[in-house]
Amino acid sequence: MLTNVLSPHRVLRYALTYLALPTIGAQADGCITNLIIDTDIFSDVEYIRPQLAGKNDAAALLLAATLPNVSLLAVNVNYPSAYSPLAASAILNHYAHATTPIGQRRPYTNASFFDDWAYELGEYASKVAYHYSGGSLPWFTAEQAWDPVQLYRKTLAASADASVTIASIGFFENLAALLDSSGDAYSALDGYELVAEKVKKLVVMGGGYPSGREYNFWGNDPLATAHVVNTWPRAVPVTFLGTEVGEVVLTGARLTAGGPRDDPVGAAYRWYVGYNATRMSWDPLAVAYAVLGLGTWFEYGNVAGYNYVFANGSNMWVADDGVTNQHYLRLAVDNVTVADELDELYLKGARLFDKGE
């Protein structure tokens, strides 16, 4: 479901475009996914070894804004650059989500990305923010972004019980602060109570499974990661997509070469890696699972147990037959098939908003 109104010819094109989606994993019952995304959109190169990186928050936002049966309730940014929420706003605006509220982690700076490791990857967030300016945070209005905790609490309080899916595709400061929040004008419940009442599931891109050490968990504030993962209300299901899943699914080249010329995510890929270059797909896969479920792409790597994060950000899966609502994902089919179908979703979503059509 799009939050803004589409013209009648686009509505028809939207329906026809996704007729084949159930073979990938669309919700067959037509249920709406009420989605909040918590993203570190900034550089896609947040790892100590950038050649291993490539999480693409921009492509994740494309999916969230264009997949059917999604109500994108809010986007919270967990990276402290003013360009991050502006880029998110520009992308959402292009895909007819001009009024989607966006939160920004404080304090923030005007820092932009520079690849001082390999000297081969380009900056894209500020370029997208400027050249595609629009939405709830047009250029240069980062100060108008919501406080992330207030945005979480307002959105959750206004939602039906057990109805909201949160996709965490970055760092954990916003979620940690939500859990630690007290009752306010939006709800008398504290953060833990509000999450337990309103959240249907949490999907996390981070960690390695059954054990590992991945940058989303340790690279910014590993204690915040441990706080969220280890103390998340046990009644609320959590699914983890680890580094080993996304690093083998390479996507994006088809969008840069064959997508609409005015598409902001295609432009982001071109500015970042150039034409016909692929990147790993951690964040888009996490959002795809949050919306589409296991489908044909995924299977659970465990039956029971739970994830535990240590103070240094490393994690391990703990055997516990009493916990059956936490899972980590594995690919159920080969990575090339998943990459091809994910690329097709990018193209389908982008072409819905091709001004040349």
C-alpha positions in Angstrom: 0.0 0.0 0.0 1.4 3.4 -0.9 0.8 6.2 1.5 0.3 8.8 -1.3 -2.3 8.6 -4.1 -1.1 7.2 -7.5 -2.7 8.1 -10.8 -5.1 5.5 -12.2 -2.7 4.3 -14.9 0.0 3.8 -12.3 -2.4 1.9 -10.0 -3.2 -0.5 -12.9 0.6 -0.8 -13.7 1.3 -1.4 -10.0 -1.2 -4.3 -9.9 0.0 -5.9 -13.2 3.7 -5.5 -12.2 3.3 -7.6 -9.1 1.0 -10.4 -10.3 3.9 -12.9 -10.1 5.1 -11.8 -6.7 3.6 -14.7 -4.7 6.2 -17.0 -6.3 8.9 -14.9 -4.5 7.1 -14.7 -1.2 4.3 -12.1 -1.1 1.7 -12.4 1.6 -0.9 -14.6 0.0 -3.6 -13.4 2.4 -3.1 -9.8 1.3 -2.4 -8.6 4.9 -0.8 -5.2 5.3 2.7 -5.0 6.8 2.8 -1.9 9.1 6.5 -1.1 8.8 9.0 1.1 10.6 12.5 1.1 9.3 15.5 2.0 11.5 18.3 2.7 9.0 22.0 3.9 9.0 21.7 5.3 5.4 24.9 7.2 4.8 27.7 5.4 3.0 27.1 1.7 2.6 30.7 1.4 3.7 30.7 1.1 7.4 33.1 -1.8 7.8 36.7 -1.6 8.6 37.3 -3.5 5.3 35.1 -1.7 2.8 35.6 -4.3 0.2 33.5 -6.6 2.4 30.7 -4.0 2.7 27.8 -3.0 0.6 24.7 -3.0 2.6 22.4 -0.8 0.6 19.9 1.2 2.7 18.8 3.1 -0.4 17.6 -0.1 -2.1 16.0 -1.2 1.2 13.9 2.0 1.2 13.0 1.4 -2.5 11.5 -2.0 -1.5 9.7 -0.6 1.6 8.2 2.2 -0.5 7.2 0.1 -3.6 6.3 -3.5 -2.5 2.6 -4.1 -2.4 0.7 -4.5 0.9 3.1 -2.2 2.9 2.1 0.7 5.0 5.4 2.5 5.7 4.6 4.2 9.0 8.0 5.9 9.7 11.7 5.9 9.1 14.2 6.5 11.8 17.8 7.2 11.0 20.5 5.9 13.4 23.5 7.5 11.7 24.5 11.0 12.9 24.9 12.8 9.5 22.4 15.5 8.4 22.6 14.1 4.9 21.1 10.8 6.0 17.5 11.9 6.8 17.6 14.3 3.8 18.5 11.4 1.5 15.9 9.2 3.0 13.3 11.9 2.5 14.4 12.4 -1.1 14.1 8.7 -1.9 10.7 8.3 -0.2 9.4 11.4 -1.9 10.3 10.0 -5.3 8.3 6.9 -4.5 5.1 8.8 -3.5 5.8 8.8 0.2 6.3 12.5 0.6 4.6 12.7 4.0 6.3 9.7 5.7 7.8 11.0 9.0 11.5 10.7 9.4 13.5 10.7 12.7 17.2 11.7 13.1 19.6 10.5 15.8 21.1 13.4 17.7 23.6 15.1 17.8 24.2 15.1 14.1 26.9 16.7 11.9 27.3 17.7 8.3 29.7 14.8 7.7 29.8 13.2 4.3 31.4 9.9 3.3 34.9 9.6 1.9 36.4 6.3 1.0 39.9 6.6 2.6 40.4 2.8 2.5 40.3 1.8 -1.1 39.8 5.2 -2.8 37.3 3.7 -5.2 33.8 4.2 -3.8 31.9 7.4 -4.1 29.7 9.5 -1.8 26.0 9.4 -2.6 23.8 10.5 0.4 24.4 14.2 0.0 24.0 14.0 -3.8 20.7 12.2 -3.5 19.6 14.6 -0.8 20.4 17.6 -3.0 19.4 16.5 -6.5 16.2 14.7 -5.5 15.3 17.1 -2.7 11.7 16.7 -1.5 9.4 15.0 1.0 9.0 15.7 4.6 12.6 16.9 4.9 13.6 18.8 1.8 17.1 20.2 1.4 18.6 21.4 3.9 16.2 20.9 6.8 17.6 18.1 8.9 16.7 20.0 12.1 13.0 19.4 11.3 13.4 15.7 11.7 11.6 14.0 14.5 13.4 12.9 17.6 13.6 9.1 17.0 12.1 8.1 20.4 9.2 10.5 20.0 8.6 9.2 16.5 8.7 5.6 17.7 6.4 6.3 20.7 3.9 8.3 18.7 3.7 5.8 15.9 3.5 2.8 18.1 0.9 4.3 20.4 -1.4 5.1 17.4 -1.1 1.5 16.1 -3.2 -1.5 16.9 -1.9 -4.0 19.3 0.7 -6.5 17.8 0.5 -4.8 14.4 3.9 -3.1 13.8 7.0 -4.7 12.2 10.3 -3.0 12.9 13.2 -3.6 10.5 16.5 -2.6 12.0 19.1 -2.2 9.3 21.8 -0.3 11.1 22.9 0.7 14.6 20.9 0.3 17.8 20.9 3.7 19.6 17.4 4.5 18.6 15.9 1.2 19.7 17.9 1.2 22.9 16.5 4.7 23.7 13.0 3.5 22.9 13.3 0.6 25.3 14.6 2.9 28.0 11.9 5.6 27.5 9.2 6.5 30.0 5.6 7.2 29.6 4.7 10.4 27.9 1.9 12.3 26.1 1.6 9.5 23.5 1.4 6.6 25.9 1.6 6.0 29.7 3.5 2.8 29.0 7.2 2.6 29.3 9.3 1.6 26.3 9.4 -2.2 27.1 5.6 -2.2 27.7 4.9 -0.2 24.6 7.0 -2.6 22.4 5.4 -5.7 24.0 1.9 -4.3 23.3 2.3 -2.9 19.8 5.2 -4.6 18.0 4.4 -7.8 16.0 8.0 -8.6 15.2 11.5 -7.2 14.9 13.7 -8.0 12.0 17.4 -7.3 12.5 20.2 -7.2 9.9 23.2 -7.9 12.0 25.5 -10.5 13.6 26.7 -13.8 12.2 25.0 -17.2 12.8 25.3 -19.3 14.6 28.0 -17.1 15.9 30.1 -14.2 14.6 31.1 -10.5 14.9 29.5 -8.1 12.4 29.8 -4.4 12.1 26.2 -3.4 12.8 26.6 -5.0 16.2 30.1 -3.8 17.2 31.0 -0.8 15.0 29.1 2.0 16.7 28.0 1.2 20.2 28.1 -2.6 21.0 26.6 -1.9 24.4 23.5 -0.5 22.8 23.4 -3.6 20.6 23.7 -5.9 23.5 21.0 -3.9 25.4 18.5 -4.2 22.6 19.1 -7.8 21.6 19.6 -9.2 25.1 16.7 -7.4 26.8 14.1 -7.2 24.0 10.7 -8.3 25.3 10.7 -12.1 25.0 7.1 -12.1 23.9 7.9 -10.2 20.7 9.4 -12.4 17.9 12.8 -11.5 16.5 14.4 -12.7 13.3 18.1 -12.1 12.4 19.6 -11.9 9.0 23.4 -12.3 9.4 26.4 -11.2 7.4 26.8 -14.6 5.8 23.4 -14.3 4.0 23.7 -10.9 2.4 27.3 -11.1 1.4 26.6 -13.7 -1.3 23.6 -12.0 -2.8 25.0 -9.4 -5.3 22.6 -6.9 -6.7 22.2 -3.4 -8.2 23.9 -3.6 -11.6 20.6 -4.1 -13.5 19.1 -1.1 -11.8 22.0 1.1 -12.8 22.0 -0.1 -16.4 18.4 -0.8 -17.1 16.4 1.2 -14.6 14.8 4.6 -15.1 17.3 7.4 -15.6 15.6 9.6 -13.0 15.5 6.9 -10.3 17.3 8.0 -7.1 18.4 4.6 -6.0 19.9 3.8 -9.4 21.7 7.1 -9.1 22.9 6.2 -5.7 24.4 3.0 -7.0 26.1 4.8 -9.9 27.6 7.5 -7.6 28.7 4.8 -5.2 30.1 2.0 -7.4 29.5 3.1 -11.0 27.6 1.4 -13.8 27.1 -2.4 -13.9 28.6 -3.0 -10.5 27.0 -5.1 -7.9 27.0 -4.8 -4.1 26.1 -7.1 -1.3 22.4 -7.1 -0.3 22.1 -7.3 3.5 19.6 -4.5 4.1 17.3 -5.1 1.1 17.1 -8.8 2.1 16.1 -7.9 5.6 13.3 -5.6 4.4 12.2 -8.2 1.9 11.9 -10.7 4.7 10.1 -8.2 6.9 7.4 -7.7 4.2 7.3 -11.0 2.3 8.2 -13.6 4.9 10.2 -16.7 4.2 8.8 -17.2 0.8 11.0 -19.2 -1.5 14.2 -17.3 -0.6 14.6 -18.1 3.1 14.5 -20.8 5.7 15.1 -20.7 9.4 18.5 -21.9 10.6 17.2 -23.0 14.0 14.1 -24.4 15.7 14.7 -22.9 19.2 17.1 -20.8 21.1 18.0 -17.2 21.2 20.7 -14.7 20.2 23.1 -13.3 22.8 25.3 -10.3 22.2 28.5 -9.8 24.2 29.8 -6.4 25.3 32.3 -6.3 22.4 29.5 -6.8 19.9 30.1 -10.4 19.0 27.2 -12.8 19.2 26.3 -16.4 19.5 23.2 -18.5 19.3 22.2 -20.0 22.7 20.5 -23.4 22.8 17.2 -23.1 24.7 14.2 -25.3 23.9 12.0 -22.9 25.8 12.5 -20.0 23.3 10.9 -20.6 20.0 10.1 -17.1 18.6 13.7 -16.1 17.7 15.3 -17.2 14.5 18.1 -16.6 12.1 17.8 -16.9 8.4 19.5 -19.0 5.8 19.0 -19.0 2.0 16.7 -21.8 0.9 17.7 -21.5 -2.7 20.9 -20.6 -4.5 22.2 -17.0 -4.1 22.1 -16.3 -7.9 18.4 -17.0 -8.0 17.8 -14.7 -5.0 19.9 -12.0 -6.6 18.1 -12.2 -9.9 14.7 -12.0 -8.2 15.7 -9.2 -5.9 17.1 -7.2 -8.8 13.8 -7.7 -10.5 12.0 -6.2 -7.5 14.2 -3.2 -7.7 13.4 -2.7 -11.3 9.7 -3.2 -10.9 9.5 -0.7 -8.1 11.6 1.9 -9.9 9.7 1.6 -13.1 6.4 2.4 -11.4 7.8 5.9 -11.0 9.6 6.3 -14.3 8.7 9.8 -15.5 9.5 8.7 -19.0 6.6 6.1 -19.0 
